[in-house]
Amino acid sequence: MLLDTPICDFGWKAPEFTLKDAHGKSFTMSENLGEKGLLIMFICNHCPYVIRIAERLAEDTQLLMDEGINVLAVMSNDYKAYESDSPENMIKFSKENNFAFPYLVDEDQAIGKTYGAVCTPDFFGFNAKGELQYRGRLDDAKMEDASNRTLELVNAMRDIAKTGQGPKEQVPSVGCSIKWRD
């Protein structure tokens, strides 16, 4: 099912969490909330939207990390029902797409629900105080040719890093619904 993300709730505080990556290493939200902010994104391995943007996602998040903006990815799908989203496949998907960010398993789906994540990809850009400042899309290329794209997520996160505030105008991200357990 195709869904759009809701409008950014400016100032909403990022709830704390500790999740493990597919190798079992723990990552805590507050420990990754750096001086220049934190991007938390909800993605998965099998979503056609994520697959289509994976190369751009790797490039853009590497730019952000090189500039001192931290990035975490969370996989909240029910991977028992969707084997392609299993931790083993997360490792493969990460390697295939050169993801440099930690890719975390939301085993009980509590973090996806707490954050109100609705689709993959779903981007949450927080300032250094942990206040939500961006809930938009990666770029304006959508599923088409990305050669002349506007780096909306990168530009928003750069603004957040410099000023603590995201752009007032944001275009929602579009993607497949998160696969919740019954």
Phi, psi and omega in degrees: 000130180277130181226156172253150175284153176290167176295146181302128175265080186308130176091350178302132185276133179294119176291143179294148171202159169230122178230158177255149172280180184292348177266354179096004179278133182274144176226133180249137181305307186298329179287343179257357178279094186272181180299336182253010176101187184210132172259123173246126180232139177261117181225175172209178185271332191260350182293127179301329179291315179294316179302317183294325183261001189306316180295316178295322179298316178298315180296312184292319179290329176295319175304312182297314181295323177296335179265007176088012177263123184281152183222132172231141173246142181235135176249107184258356182298154174286093186284349175287328176272336181235083185307327181296345178261011181297159178305321179298318179286335173297319179298313180298312182299318178300312181295313181302327185255008178056040177289125179262350181273155174295136182243108194256147180263121175265076190309311183263006178066010183294323183288317175304318180289317180299320181279348182073028178297138182241335185210171174241120003273149175227118187255132177236110180258118183249146174278181184297339178272000181079024180261131180296130180229351180212132175218052183246201184262172179293308183199184182265008183279340182054232182261003183268193178304132184254015185292331180241042186278157172262128183280072186299314180294313179301311181298320179296314181293327175295318177298316180298318179298321183280317190245347184083359183232144177266172180294143180291325179264123180222141178259127183300149172285152179235140178185188179280147180298149173291139184270094181279150172287155177289000000 
